[in-house]
């Protein structure tokens, strides 16, 4: 299994990405990790760790897409960038997954225009893991890729989330819920009301109805569906709880799971390949965990499960 990572992506790259890849190489000895970036810089950092691992490899890329660059223009003008090379490898099935903490827009554009969406998927969403107070893990989608969604798009998110939860998180018959302003059927705006009906009609889903914002950590659902605007607000609010705990010098095992480093990255679902996007400020630990998510996706072949479901 081969997992590629943009070695030049992120605020602290390539130092953090190389260190994270080294940690991942030690933890995931059955995976080959490909560092895509400037050969000399990456090799020098690897030499500093004294690493001569068989499961670490450098793929040279001349160019770097910086964080502030326009995503589409940058990909067009920098076809030898680490992001462009990563998607080329994924598109041509040279790697099983590609992840990066660089320019988020370029990662999204690269995903949609290289590996592309699976036929039948309207809008690939970004998914995030949500720790539960009882130790379980749920997922929420979308968390930022699609801020405006039609009801049928939300209904597809329910299907995508179910397949991810079943195959990556190994949850049998995951409970699917719709984020709303109240638990009762009939609550919400027109978009959510119609999405409720569409999800309810799908007998392949274990739909449990609406959940509210206060429910997301209390094991009320395994898959929480919302548009990217709502999901991103929830995600950023959750991350702030960890920041507040740190400022207050509170060490809590649950709140520590809300640290972005613990999750590592956010998969994009509904693509013809496995892609994970990391936080721009990703540390070495976050990079290691992002590679871990990419590895789980590749092992479960979740993108092929989604493809089979939509073709069926």
N, C-alpha and C positions, 0 to 999 in steps of 0.2 A: 504494500500500500504506500502511495506517495502523496504527501501533503505539502503543497507549495505555500510559501508565505512571502509577502512583500517585505523584504528586509529593510527597505528605505522608507516605509510608511509609518507615520506617527510623529508626535512632537519630540520624542526621545530616541528616534531611530538614527542610525542603525544599532546603537549600543543596546537599547532595550530589546529590540527584536532579535538580535543575535543571542543575547543572554537568555531570552525566553525560549528560543529554539534549542539552545544547549540544554536547558532544563527539561524541555519536552523530549529531546532525544534520549535523555537518561530515563525519563519516566515511561515513554512509549517506545520501547526497544524494538517492537515489531513493525514500526512505521519508518519510512524514509522521509526525512524532512528536507525540502528543497528551499534554500534561501535565495530569493531573486533580488539582485542588486548589483552594485558596483563591486567587482571581484576583489580589487585590492583592499578596499575598505572593510569588506566583510571578512576576507581572509585574515587581515591583520587582527581583527577582533577575536576571531576564532583561535588564532595563534596565542593570543593573550590568555585564553582559557586552557591552553595546552590540550585542546581537543583534537583527537584523530579518530573520530567516530565514523563507522561505516554507514550509519544512518543519517549523516549530515552531508549535504551536497550544495555547492554554490552554482547558481545559474546566472551568468553575467547579463546585466542590463545596463546600457549606457546612460539612460536618462531617468529622471525622477519627476513625478508630478507633485508639485508642492501643494500644501494644504489650501492655500488661497487661490489657486488657479481655477479657471472656469472648466468644469468637468469635460464637456463635449469638445471644446476647443483643444484642451490639453491632450486628450486621447487621440484626436486627429493629428495633432502636430508632433506628438511624442510617442510614435508607434514602437519605439525601442525602450520605453519606460518600464519600470518594474511591474506596474499594474497591467500594462498592455501585454507584456510577456507572460504574466501569470494567467491572464484570460486566454491567451493563445494556447498555452499548455493545457488548460482545462477544456477548451473547445475541441482540441484535437486528441482528447483523452490520454494525454501524456501524464496527467496527474489525476488523483481521485477527488481532490478538493483544493480550493484556493482561498486563502484568508489574508486580510490586511487591515491595518489600523491607520491607513493614510487617508487621502482625500475621499470622504464618504460619497460625494457626488460622482466622482470618477469610478468608484467601485460599483455604484448602482448603474451608471451608464454603461460601463464595461460589461456588467452582467447581462443587461437587457439587450445589448447590441452585439454581443459575441456568443455566449452560450445560449442566450435568448430564453424567453418564457416557454414552458411546455405548451403545446397546442391545446387550446381550450381554457387555459388559465388567463383570466382577464388582467389582473394586476398582482404581480408577485409582492407579497408582504414581507416585512422584517418582523421576526419573532423574538421574544425575550423570555428567559426563564424567570419564574416567580417563586421564591422559596415560600413554603407554608410553615405555619407555627408548629405543626405536628411532625415536621421533618420531611414531608413530601415535596415534590416540585410540580408546579403548574406552568403553563405557558400563556402568554398574552400576545395577540396579533390583531392589527398591525401596530407597530410602535414608531412609525415615522415615514415610511415610504409613500403612503397614499393618504394624504390629509382629507381628501374629499372622496367618498365612496358611495356608489349606488347600492341599493339593497342586495342585488344579486352578487356584488363583489364581496360584501360582508358574509353572505351565505357560502361563498367559495372559501373564505378564510376559515370558516368552521370546518370544512372538509380538509383543508390543508393542515390545520392545527391538529385535527384528529389523527391524521396519518403520521404526523411528526411525533405526537405523544405516544402512539402505539409502537412505532418502530424505533425511535431514538430513546425515549424515556421508558419504554417497555410497560406502558400502562394499558391494561386490558379494558376495553370498552370505556374509553375516557369520557368523562362528563363534560359536555359542551354547554357554555352559558354565554349570554349576550350582555355586555356592559350597558347599563341603563340608569336612569334617574330614579327607578323604583323597581321592586320585585314583581309587581302585578302585571299580568298580561294587559296590553293596551296602553302602558306607560310609554313616554318618550316622544321623540319627533317622528315625522312621517317616514324618514329613512329607516329608523330603528324598528318602528312598528311593522313595516313591510318586510324587513330582514327577519324579524321574529317569525312571521308566517312562513317565509321560505325555509328557514332552518327547521321549524317545527314539522313541516311537510316531508322533510328528508328522513325516511325511516332508517337509514343507515347510520344516523347520528343519535347518540344518547343525549338528547337535548333536555336540559333541566330548567330552562327558562332564563329569566333575567337575574343578574347580580348587580349590586351597587359597589361603589368605590371602596366602602368599608369592608367588603367581603373578600377582597383578593388574596389576603394572607391566611384565611381561615378555612381552607380546604372545602370551599363551596363548589369548586369546579376544577377540572384538569385543563380545560381549554377555555380561555376568555377571549371573546371576539369584540373588536371595536375598530373604528377607523384610526388612521395614523395620527390624527390630531389629538384625539382623546388618549390614545395609547402612549404617545410621547410625553404628554403632560403627566400621566400616571407614572411612567418610567422615571422621569426626572424628579418627580416628587419623592418616589421611593428611594432614589439615590441620595436625596437630600437628608433622609432620616439617618443614614449612615454618617454623613458629614456632621450633622448636629450631634450625634452620639460621640464622635471623635472630639468635637469642640468642648463637649461637656465632660470629656474623659470617662465616658461610659463604655465598658467592654462587655458587650452582650453577644452571645453566640448567634442569635437570630439576626440582629441588626448587622452583624458582620457579613452576613450573606448578601446584604443589599449593596455592599461594596462592589463597584464595577469589576474589580480585579477577580472576585470570586466567580463571577459568571464568565468573564473573558471576552465574549463576543456575541453578536446577534446574527443568526442565520437568515438568509433570504430564501424563502420557499417558493416552489413553483418554477424553478429553472431547470434547464437541461444540464445540471451539474451542481455540485455542492459548493456554496459560497458563504463565508462568514465575515462579517464586518466588525472590526474592533473599535474601541473608543480611541479618539485621537491622542489622549494622554496616557495610552496604555503603557504599563510597566512591564517588566520581564515576567512577573507572575501572571499578569493578564494575558500576555502573549502565549505563555504555556497553556493556560486554560482555554484560550481561543483555539489553539491547535488541537486541544483535547476534544472540543465540540466538533470541529471539522472531521476529526478521526471517527467519532461516533456516527456522524452522518454518513461518512463513506462506508463504514462497516455495515450499517443497517441498509445501505443502498436506498435511502429514503427518497431520493429524487426519482429513482426508477419505480418505486411503489406509487408515488404521486402520478407519474406518467401512465402507469398501467391503470390506475383508478380513473383518470380523466379519459383515457382512450376507451375504457369499458363503458 
